[in-house]
Amino acid sequence: MKAKFLTVSIAVFCLLGRFSFSADDSVPKNWLGSINPFRIAGPIYYVGTEGLGVYLIKSNNGLILLSGAMPQSAGMISDSIRSLGFKTSDIRMLLVSHAHIDHVGTLAEFKKITGAKVVAMHAEDALLKSGGKTDYLFGNRPALHFVPINPDQLIQDGESVVLGDIRLTAIGHPDTQKVALPGK
């Protein structure tokens, strides 16, 4: 009998023009603000900050943490996971949406405490390994770098990853690489 998979599609849209950094590289206040975690639908839960989306997906073989937030948010995200009745030790996969600090700042910490497999798009590999130093957006701002990490698995647009009864399909988006805009 074929296994039945719940297919989850999550599209991540980066609106790079929505924020700006001050000269001291302080981040928008809501990136660090706490919010009560909640169930979105089915096996998908919101465990992020007030301004940065982090998602916990429950499978019958453990948990997937999709995206991350600023490095100082790791404790807040762990607390949110526990308050929903889950254990961070049950996280088996850390899935990267894209490799800016506001989405992978907690990645190294969660890798350390869970031992989970890090899965990212091929286009994010060099940036993850550089800790943000090669980031076209934040590379020249050391305060916006993160602890470098080596992904355990690299995938391409359209490829799927599976954990238990959950199958997630990668959908590439322009922010995974520097995009030259017309007239720029």
Helices and strands as residue ranges (DSSP letters): E 6-8, G 16-18, G 29-31, E 38-41, E 44-46, E 55-59, E 62-66, G 71-73, H 74-83, G 88-90, E 91-95, H 101-104, H 107-114, E 117-121, G 122-124, H 125-130, G 142-144, E 153-155, E 160-163, E 166-169, G 174-176
